[in-house]
Amino acid sequence: MPFVWIIDEKLSPYLDAEGGISSKYLVPRNALNAVSISEITEENFWIVLRSIKGDYIFAFTQINQIEQFEEGLNSGDYLLSVAIDKSFRIASRTSSNRKHIGNVKDIPFGISKISIDADRQMRQFALSGVTINFRRPPVADLSRIEIPPQTSDLRAWTLRCLTGVTKKFSLDELWSVQGLKLPPFAAFAHFRIVDLLGGEAGALTLDALKGLDPTASLTEEISNAGDLKAAPPVVDTNFFLLEPDKIFARKFIAKKKKFISIKDVLAKIEAAEKTHQKMLREIAEYLISKGFQPKFSESIDMCIDGAGGIELFEIKSSTYDNFLDQVAKGLFQLICYADALEQEGGTVNESILVVQNVKSASLHEYANRIAKKCNVKILFFDDDQDWPEKVSGLIPIAAAN
């Protein structure tokens, strides 16, 4: 079942991000119109802005995950994580030729269900805005697109190149180029790749770009969860300074359908998330108090820059029963993160897993032994201790770079 989120145009600056689609959107707790927030995962989710002149489509998205803040100014509000490979912004703020739609004019502000027919009309309407032009995209526009260094995984690399376009541009700023037979986002990514890496790299990615362009989501019927194909993770390596006072506990509402299980599973995830955020907040506060500047990305819990490279941190809450599972997940994540950074030309000095202390010497010793084989250091977070013993060895590792 498709959904629409209708917002007053005056609030559009809060949606702007970097000019394109954002990876997350904040939904007020009172914005639901006879809708359960958990219903919207993996469904077509339209964001529509309502102005004096009428309604126009701001973005097309699909939602991967929903969380609810339990602390802070936004307590009770929802945080939607967007499937960045299937979502894109349609209307820019500077557009002077917006096409208004009439099929949702009777729907109130907030999130509402819409019919399959209404969804089909909106898809057709959005695609009608795709233009074809003979001219090449200007260099000034292409220079805004960040292209990561090439990797051996062509599909994953191409997807990251496309993400560089969808984060910076809306559909009404782009066009398909006559004769190239590529959708707009793919066309701009193609020319940026050619400019930076040459025609051979551009030719090599043509098919992948065409298949991965997010506008393809509008021409496909909604797929079933069982049809999802496995793909390597896309790691976000855009880092921002960690601000401890903005790290709040969040309650998991829903994930992609293939991950959804029974309520007690979500309850366990929620409890783990609260502990994780508490650990991250306390570690960040302590490091900042010692003069360090920890950073984070959408994928990576924490890192510290240094002259010799990056110190990567993954933080895991744990219990006695799931300790080894959490360690295994953390080790794999750190290896993936290090690989992504190195593929982009970065240097990872050390990878550190901070895991909750479960008061078992034998489990801790085993985890340390396995982590060494993965070239990862393990530190234990002990809530019963005060700093610096709370995470013994943290400062020497942070300062060693």
C-alpha positions in Angstrom: 0.0 0.0 0.0 1.6 3.4 -1.0 1.7 6.4 1.3 1.9 10.2 1.0 3.4 12.6 3.5 1.9 16.1 2.9 3.9 19.0 4.4 3.4 22.8 4.4 5.8 24.3 1.8 7.0 26.8 4.4 8.7 23.9 6.2 10.6 22.8 3.1 14.0 24.3 4.2 14.1 21.5 6.9 14.1 18.9 4.1 16.9 20.4 2.0 19.9 18.4 3.1 22.7 18.9 0.4 20.3 19.8 -2.3 19.1 16.3 -3.1 17.6 13.4 -1.2 18.5 12.9 2.5 19.3 9.6 4.0 17.0 10.4 7.0 13.8 12.4 7.6 12.2 13.4 10.9 8.5 12.9 11.2 6.5 14.6 14.0 4.7 12.2 16.3 1.3 13.8 15.5 1.7 13.5 11.7 -0.1 10.1 11.3 -3.6 10.0 9.7 -5.1 6.6 10.6 -1.8 5.0 9.7 0.5 2.8 11.7 4.1 4.1 11.2 5.4 0.5 10.9 3.3 0.0 7.7 5.4 2.3 5.5 8.6 0.3 5.3 9.5 -0.8 1.7 6.3 0.8 0.3 6.2 3.7 -2.1 6.4 6.8 0.1 5.8 10.2 -1.5 6.7 13.5 0.0 4.4 16.3 -1.2 4.7 20.0 -0.5 1.5 22.0 -0.2 1.6 25.7 -1.3 -0.9 28.4 -2.0 -0.8 27.5 -5.6 -1.3 23.8 -5.1 0.5 20.5 -4.3 3.7 19.4 -5.9 5.9 16.3 -5.4 9.1 16.9 -3.4 10.5 13.4 -3.4 9.9 9.8 -4.0 11.3 7.4 -1.4 11.2 3.9 0.1 11.9 3.5 3.8 14.3 0.9 5.2 14.0 1.5 8.9 11.9 3.5 11.4 13.0 4.5 14.9 11.3 6.6 17.5 13.2 9.1 19.8 12.7 8.5 23.5 14.8 11.4 24.8 15.5 15.0 24.0 13.6 17.7 22.1 12.3 15.2 19.5 11.1 12.7 22.0 8.2 10.7 20.5 9.1 11.8 16.9 10.0 9.2 14.2 13.3 9.0 12.3 12.9 7.4 8.9 15.9 5.9 7.2 15.7 6.1 3.4 16.7 3.4 0.9 19.1 5.8 -0.8 19.4 3.6 -3.9 15.7 3.7 -4.6 14.9 7.3 -3.6 15.4 10.7 -5.1 14.3 14.3 -4.8 12.1 15.6 -7.6 11.6 19.3 -6.9 14.4 21.8 -6.2 13.8 25.0 -4.2 14.8 27.2 -7.1 12.5 25.6 -9.7 10.4 28.2 -11.5 8.3 25.6 -13.5 6.7 23.4 -10.9 3.9 21.1 -12.0 1.1 20.9 -9.5 -0.8 17.7 -8.9 -4.4 17.4 -8.1 -5.0 13.8 -7.0 -4.1 14.4 -3.3 -5.7 17.8 -2.8 -8.4 16.4 -0.4 -5.8 14.6 1.8 -4.9 16.5 5.0 -1.4 17.4 6.2 0.6 14.4 7.5 1.1 10.8 6.4 -1.9 9.0 4.8 -2.5 5.9 2.7 -3.2 6.5 -1.0 -4.7 4.1 -3.6 -2.7 2.1 -6.1 -4.3 4.3 -8.8 -3.2 7.5 -7.1 0.4 6.0 -6.8 0.4 5.1 -10.4 -0.7 8.6 -11.4 2.1 10.1 -9.3 4.7 7.9 -10.8 3.6 8.9 -14.3 3.5 12.5 -13.3 7.0 12.4 -11.8 8.4 10.7 -14.9 6.7 13.3 -17.2 9.2 15.8 -15.8 12.2 13.9 -17.3 13.6 16.0 -20.1 16.0 15.0 -22.9 18.6 17.5 -24.0 21.4 17.6 -26.6 23.8 19.4 -24.4 26.3 17.9 -22.0 25.9 18.8 -18.3 28.0 21.9 -17.4 31.3 21.3 -15.7 30.2 23.5 -12.7 27.3 21.1 -12.0 29.4 18.0 -12.5 32.1 19.3 -10.1 29.5 19.0 -7.3 29.4 15.3 -7.6 31.7 13.2 -5.4 33.0 10.1 -7.2 34.9 7.6 -4.9 38.0 5.8 -6.1 37.3 2.8 -8.3 37.0 -0.6 -6.7 36.8 -4.1 -8.1 33.1 -4.4 -7.2 31.7 -2.5 -10.2 28.1 -2.6 -9.0 28.8 -1.3 -5.5 31.1 1.4 -6.9 28.6 2.5 -9.5 25.9 2.7 -6.9 28.1 5.0 -4.8 28.7 7.2 -7.9 24.9 7.5 -8.4 24.5 8.4 -4.7 26.9 11.2 -5.3 24.3 12.6 -7.8 21.1 11.9 -5.8 22.5 13.6 -2.7 23.3 16.9 -4.6 20.5 17.2 -7.2 16.8 16.9 -7.7 15.2 15.5 -10.8 14.1 18.9 -12.1 17.7 20.0 -12.3 18.8 17.1 -14.5 18.2 15.8 -18.0 18.9 12.7 -20.1 21.3 13.4 -22.9 20.2 12.7 -26.5 21.7 9.5 -27.9 23.2 8.2 -24.6 20.0 6.3 -23.5 20.6 6.9 -19.8 18.1 8.2 -17.2 19.0 11.7 -15.7 20.8 10.7 -12.5 22.8 8.0 -14.4 23.6 10.5 -17.2 25.1 13.0 -14.8 27.1 10.3 -13.0 28.3 9.0 -16.4 29.8 12.3 -17.5 31.4 12.9 -14.1 33.0 9.5 -14.3 34.3 10.2 -17.8 35.7 13.6 -16.8 37.6 12.1 -13.8 38.5 8.6 -15.0 38.2 8.7 -18.8 36.0 7.1 -21.5 36.9 3.5 -20.7 35.6 3.8 -17.1 32.5 5.6 -18.5 31.8 2.8 -21.0 32.4 0.1 -18.4 29.7 1.5 -16.1 27.0 2.3 -18.7 24.9 -0.8 -18.1 25.2 -0.7 -14.3 24.2 3.0 -14.3 21.1 2.4 -16.4 19.9 -0.4 -14.1 20.7 1.3 -10.9 19.3 4.8 -11.6 16.6 5.4 -8.9 14.0 6.5 -11.4 13.7 2.9 -12.3 11.8 2.5 -9.1 8.9 4.4 -10.7 8.7 2.1 -13.7 8.7 -1.2 -11.7 5.8 -2.8 -9.8 6.4 -3.0 -6.1 8.5 -6.2 -5.5 7.9 -8.7 -2.8 10.4 -9.1 0.0 11.4 -12.5 -1.2 12.6 -11.0 -4.5 15.3 -9.0 -2.8 18.8 -9.7 -4.1 21.8 -9.9 -1.9 24.4 -7.2 -2.5 27.5 -5.9 -0.7 26.9 -3.2 1.9 27.3 0.5 0.9 29.4 2.1 3.6 28.9 5.8 4.3 32.3 7.4 4.7 31.2 11.0 5.0 32.2 11.9 8.6 30.8 14.6 11.0 31.9 15.7 14.4 30.2 13.7 17.2 28.1 15.9 19.5 27.3 13.9 22.7 24.3 16.0 23.7 22.6 14.9 20.4 23.0 11.2 21.0 19.6 10.0 22.2 18.1 6.6 22.7 15.8 5.5 19.9 13.2 2.8 19.8 13.1 0.6 16.8 9.7 0.6 15.2 10.3 -1.4 12.0 12.9 -2.5 9.5 12.8 -3.9 6.0 10.3 -6.7 5.9 12.8 -9.5 5.5 14.2 -8.5 8.9 10.9 -8.1 10.8 10.2 -10.8 13.3 8.0 -11.0 16.4 7.6 -8.2 19.0 10.0 -9.6 21.5 12.8 -9.4 18.8 12.1 -5.7 18.3 12.0 -5.3 22.1 15.5 -6.8 22.4 16.7 -4.5 19.5 15.3 -1.5 21.4 17.0 -2.4 24.6 20.3 -2.9 22.8 19.9 0.4 21.0 19.4 2.3 24.3 22.6 0.7 25.8 24.5 1.3 22.6 23.6 5.0 22.5 24.5 5.4 26.2 27.9 3.8 25.6 28.6 6.0 22.5 27.5 9.1 24.3 29.7 8.5 27.4 32.8 7.5 25.3 32.4 10.6 23.1 32.0 12.9 26.1 35.2 11.4 27.7 37.3 11.7 24.5 36.1 15.3 23.9 37.0 16.1 27.5 40.5 14.9 26.8 40.9 17.1 23.7 40.0 14.6 21.0 37.5 15.2 18.2 35.6 12.0 17.5 33.6 11.8 14.3 30.8 9.5 12.9 29.0 8.7 9.7 25.7 7.0 8.9 27.5 3.7 8.9 30.4 4.1 11.3 29.9 4.6 15.0 33.0 6.6 15.6 36.5 7.5 14.3 39.4 9.7 15.2 41.6 11.3 12.6 45.4 11.3 13.1 48.6 11.9 11.2 49.1 8.1 10.7 45.5 7.4 9.6 42.1 6.8 11.0 41.3 5.0 14.2 38.0 3.2 13.5 35.6 2.3 16.4 32.6 0.0 16.4 30.6 -0.1 19.7 28.6 -3.1 20.7 26.3 -3.7 23.6 26.1 -7.3 24.7 24.9 -9.8 27.3 26.5 -13.0 28.4 24.3 -15.0 26.0 24.9 -12.9 22.9 28.5 -11.8 23.6 30.2 -13.8 20.9 27.6 -13.0 18.3 28.0 -9.3 19.0 31.8 -9.7 18.8 31.5 -11.5 15.5 29.2 -8.8 14.0 31.5 -6.1 15.2 34.6 -7.7 13.7 32.9 -8.1 10.4 31.6 -4.6 10.4 35.1 -3.1 11.2 36.6 -5.1 8.3 34.0 -3.9 5.9 34.5 -0.3 7.1 38.2 -0.5 6.7 37.9 -2.0 3.3 35.5 0.8 2.2 37.9 3.5 3.5 40.9 1.9 1.9 39.1 1.6 -1.4 38.6 5.3 -1.3 42.3 5.9 -0.7 42.1 6.3 3.1 44.5 4.8 5.6 43.1 2.9 8.6 45.7 2.9 11.4 43.8 0.7 13.8 40.3 -0.9 14.1 38.9 -1.0 17.7 35.9 -2.9 18.9 34.4 -1.6 22.2 32.1 -4.3 23.6 30.1 -4.4 26.8 31.9 -6.2 29.7 30.0 -9.4 30.6 32.3 -10.3 33.5 33.6 -13.5 32.0 37.3 -13.9 31.8 37.1 -16.9 29.5 34.8 -15.2 27.0 36.9 -12.0 27.0 40.1 -14.0 26.5 38.6 -15.9 23.6 37.3 -12.8 21.9 40.7 -11.1 22.2 42.4 -14.1 20.6 40.0 -14.1 17.6 40.1 -10.3 17.2 43.9 -10.4 16.9 43.6 -12.8 14.0 41.4 -10.1 12.4 43.9 -7.4 13.2 41.3 -5.7 15.5 41.8 -4.6 19.1 39.1 -5.2 21.7 38.3 -2.9 24.6 35.7 -3.6 27.3 33.1 -1.1 28.5 32.5 -1.6 32.2 29.6 0.4 33.5 30.6 -0.4 37.1 33.8 1.5 36.8 34.6 5.2 36.6 36.7 6.8 33.9 39.4 6.0 32.7 38.8 2.4 33.9 35.3 2.4 32.4 37.1 1.6 29.0 40.6 0.7 30.1 43.2 1.4 27.3 41.0 3.9 25.4 43.2 7.0 25.7 46.5 5.3 24.8 44.9 3.9 21.6 43.3 7.3 20.7 46.6 9.1 21.4 48.8 6.6 19.6 47.9 7.9 16.1 
